Amino acid sequence: MSHSSIAHDERQIRAHVKRRQSPAPGGASATRALDSPLRFLSEFVREPLKMGAVWPSSRALARLIADCCEIKSGATVVELGPGTGAFTGPILKRMNGRGRFLAVEINSNHASILRRRFPRCEIIEDSAENLHRHLNGERADCIVSGLAWGTMLPRTQKQILRSILKSLASGGQFIAFAYVHAAWLPTSWRFRQRLVRHFKRVETTPIVWRNLPPAFVFRCWRA
């Protein structure tokens, strides 16, 4: 990617942030519409390494994530790092009330929001590296990651992926997204190499430009 194209993408992202932060007609209603993303941003400012993302994922990325999931009736589905639930709603809609859904969220504020938004779901307030302890010997058919793998320390990345591999059924699917701007970072390359090493098939989707920052999705299948 050339320096000019990178600069162009950065200008687009800055313009997008400015539009999202600008007050819209409607006064109080516009403030309420921005409340959740701004809360997300404030969490990132306080704990950037824990949050990983500066802004909630877009509907476009959420739809793609849900579309990538191969969910059969009665399946056990896990979401890691759901945040405030950008992916959760579309995934639950795809499950159509059939099967078991667990969401593992380490941020207590986000866990409280998830419990209010999705009262029938199993919301577990814990680190993703402890996932296998919460399945009670069961294996997940699909694990969806909302974690920012490109900003993780190598040790944390390794521990969480190890827990995912312990928790995923044979033939099961792992879905994760990555930010385009971080794709060339050493941690991102390490994550991609680990996926290729541990899964029988790894695919990537086209870039979702309607996301802040732009992102793409990994689709992985266990042997």
Secondary structure per residue as TSV (DSSP state, phi and psi in degrees):
chain	resnum	aa	ss	phi	psi
A	1	M	-	360.0	130.3
A	2	S	-	-76.6	161.2
A	3	H	H	-62.6	-35.7
A	4	S	H	-66.3	-39.8
A	5	S	H	-70.0	-36.7
A	6	I	H	-62.9	-44.6
A	7	A	H	-61.9	-39.7
A	8	H	H	-62.7	-43.9
A	9	D	H	-63.3	-39.6
A	10	E	H	-63.7	-39.9
A	11	R	H	-63.9	-39.8
A	12	Q	H	-63.5	-42.0
A	13	I	H	-64.8	-43.4
A	14	R	H	-62.6	-40.0
A	15	A	H	-65.6	-37.6
A	16	H	H	-64.2	-44.3
A	17	V	H	-60.5	-43.0
A	18	K	H	-61.9	-42.0
A	19	R	H	-64.6	-41.0
A	20	R	H	-67.2	-30.2
A	21	Q	H	-90.3	-15.4
A	22	S	S	-71.4	138.7
A	23	P	-	-65.0	136.1
A	24	A	-	-103.0	162.1
A	25	P	T	-57.7	140.9
A	26	G	T	120.7	-8.1
A	27	G	T	58.7	-107.1
A	28	A	H	-60.8	-39.1
A	29	S	H	-64.8	-36.9
A	30	A	H	-66.1	-37.5
A	31	T	H	-64.5	-41.5
A	32	R	H	-64.5	-36.9
A	33	A	H	-64.6	-31.2
A	34	L	H	-90.3	-6.6
A	35	D	H	-59.3	-49.2
A	36	S	H	-64.6	-48.9
A	37	P	H	-60.2	-38.8
A	38	L	H	-69.6	-34.0
A	39	R	H	-63.3	-41.8
A	40	F	H	-58.9	-44.3
A	41	L	H	-63.0	-41.3
A	42	S	H	-65.3	-35.8
A	43	E	H	-63.6	-39.7
A	44	F	H	-64.0	-41.4
A	45	V	H	-62.3	-38.1
A	46	R	H	-74.8	-40.8
A	47	E	-	-137.1	72.7
A	48	P	H	-63.1	-34.5
A	49	L	H	-73.2	-33.4
A	50	K	H	-75.8	-39.8
A	51	M	H	-75.0	-49.3
A	52	G	-	81.8	-40.7
A	53	A	-	-112.6	145.8
A	54	V	S	-91.0	-18.6
A	55	W	S	-147.4	146.3
A	56	P	-	-59.3	150.2
A	57	S	-	-64.7	147.6
A	58	S	-	-76.8	166.0
A	59	R	H	-64.2	-33.9
A	60	A	H	-62.9	-44.7
A	61	L	H	-68.7	-39.1
A	62	A	H	-62.3	-41.6
A	63	R	H	-63.5	-41.5
A	64	L	H	-64.2	-43.7
A	65	I	H	-57.0	-49.1
A	66	A	H	-63.8	-39.7
A	67	D	H	-66.1	-27.1
A	68	C	H	-75.6	-18.1
A	69	C	-	-80.1	127.9
A	70	E	-	-98.3	92.6
A	71	I	-	-109.9	116.8
A	72	K	-	-91.8	161.5
A	73	S	T	-59.5	131.9
A	74	G	T	82.0	9.3
A	75	A	-	-72.0	155.0
A	76	T	E	-99.8	119.1
A	77	V	E	-119.0	136.1
A	78	V	E	-121.2	138.3
A	79	E	E	-118.6	126.4
A	80	L	E	-102.1	129.9
A	81	G	S	63.1	53.6
A	82	P	-	-71.2	-12.5
A	83	G	T	64.2	-124.6
A	84	T	T	-98.3	6.5
A	85	G	T	104.0	24.1
A	86	A	T	-59.2	-41.1
A	87	F	T	-87.9	-26.4
A	88	T	H	-58.9	-48.9
A	89	G	H	-57.5	-52.6
A	90	P	H	-61.4	-35.2
A	91	I	H	-67.0	-45.3
A	92	L	H	-62.1	-38.6
A	93	K	H	-62.0	-39.5
A	94	R	H	-68.3	-33.4
A	95	M	H	-72.0	-28.1
A	96	N	T	57.9	38.9
A	97	G	T	76.4	6.2
A	98	R	-	-111.8	124.7
A	99	G	S	107.2	-174.9
A	100	R	E	-112.4	135.0
A	101	F	E	-125.7	127.1
A	102	L	E	-121.3	137.3
A	103	A	E	-120.5	125.4
A	104	V	E	-109.8	112.8
A	105	E	-	-131.5	125.0
A	106	I	-	-83.7	-22.6
A	107	N	-	-83.1	119.3
A	108	S	H	-65.0	-37.1
A	109	N	H	-63.2	-44.2
A	110	H	H	-67.8	-37.5
A	111	A	H	-61.1	-39.2
A	112	S	H	-64.8	-41.0
A	113	I	H	-63.4	-42.6
A	114	L	H	-62.6	-40.1
A	115	R	H	-64.6	-35.6
A	116	R	H	-72.4	-40.6
A	117	R	H	-75.5	-35.2
A	118	F	-	-130.6	70.9
A	119	P	T	-63.1	-22.0
A	120	R	T	-89.9	-3.1
A	121	C	S	-90.8	157.5
A	122	E	E	-87.4	106.4
A	123	I	E	-103.2	117.7
A	124	I	E	-111.7	121.3
A	125	E	-	-91.2	96.3
A	126	D	S	-166.8	172.7
A	127	S	-	-77.8	146.5
A	128	A	G	-61.5	-24.3
A	129	E	G	-69.5	-10.7
A	130	N	G	-103.1	13.9
A	131	L	H	-51.9	-48.2
A	132	H	H	-59.7	-22.2
A	133	R	H	-76.0	-19.4
A	134	H	H	-98.9	-3.6
A	135	L	T	-89.9	-6.6
A	136	N	T	54.0	44.9
A	137	G	T	84.2	-8.6
A	138	E	-	-81.4	157.0
A	139	R	-	-112.1	139.6
A	140	A	E	-80.3	143.6
A	141	D	E	-85.5	-27.0
A	142	C	E	-148.8	129.3
A	143	I	E	-119.9	123.0
A	144	V	E	-108.8	129.1
A	145	S	E	-106.5	127.6
A	146	G	-	-105.8	16.6
A	147	L	S	-83.9	150.6
A	148	A	-	-92.8	87.7
A	149	W	G	-65.0	-29.2
A	150	G	G	-70.3	-15.6
A	151	T	G	-107.1	2.4
A	152	M	S	-77.4	148.2
A	153	L	-	-67.3	146.4
A	154	P	H	-52.8	-41.4
A	155	R	H	-64.9	-42.9
A	156	T	H	-65.0	-42.9
A	157	Q	H	-57.5	-45.9
A	158	K	H	-64.5	-42.8
A	159	Q	H	-66.5	-41.8
A	160	I	H	-68.6	-42.4
A	161	L	H	-64.7	-35.0
A	162	R	H	-62.8	-41.0
A	163	S	H	-66.3	-37.3
A	164	I	H	-61.8	-45.6
A	165	L	H	-64.9	-34.5
A	166	K	H	-68.1	-28.9
A	167	S	H	-96.1	-13.8
A	168	L	E	-94.7	132.1
A	169	A	E	-69.0	157.7
A	170	S	E	-60.1	130.7
A	171	G	E	80.8	0.0
A	172	G	E	-72.2	169.0
A	173	Q	E	-118.6	139.6
A	174	F	E	-119.7	128.1
A	175	I	E	-119.8	129.9
A	176	A	E	-146.0	153.3
A	177	F	E	-114.6	162.0
A	178	A	E	-142.1	146.7
A	179	Y	E	-83.4	138.1
A	180	V	G	-60.6	-42.5
A	181	H	G	-66.3	-20.8
A	182	A	G	-101.6	4.9
A	183	A	T	-63.2	-26.7
A	184	W	T	-96.1	3.1
A	185	L	S	-70.0	149.1
A	186	P	H	-55.9	-38.6
A	187	T	H	-65.9	-35.8
A	188	S	H	-68.8	-41.6
A	189	W	H	-64.0	-39.2
A	190	R	H	-63.3	-41.8
A	191	F	H	-63.1	-45.9
A	192	R	H	-60.5	-42.5
A	193	Q	H	-63.5	-37.4
A	194	R	H	-67.4	-37.3
A	195	L	H	-62.3	-46.2
A	196	V	H	-62.9	-35.3
A	197	R	H	-71.7	-36.8
A	198	H	H	-101.9	-13.5
A	199	F	-	-117.0	146.3
A	200	K	S	-72.8	-26.5
A	201	R	E	-145.3	133.5
A	202	V	E	-131.7	125.6
A	203	E	E	-125.0	153.5
A	204	T	E	-122.1	146.7
A	205	T	-	-91.7	168.9
A	206	P	-	-61.9	162.0
A	207	I	-	-71.4	136.9
A	208	V	B	-93.7	101.9
A	209	W	-	-76.3	-24.2
A	210	R	S	-85.4	57.0
A	211	N	S	-150.0	154.7
A	212	L	S	-120.1	107.1
A	213	P	S	-75.5	167.6
A	214	P	-	-55.4	146.3
A	215	A	E	-145.1	166.3
A	216	F	E	-136.2	172.5
A	217	V	E	-123.3	137.5
A	218	F	E	-92.7	132.1
A	219	R	E	-116.0	119.7
A	220	C	E	-128.1	142.8
A	221	W	E	-122.7	133.2
A	222	R	-	-81.4	144.6
A	223	A	-	-67.5	360.0
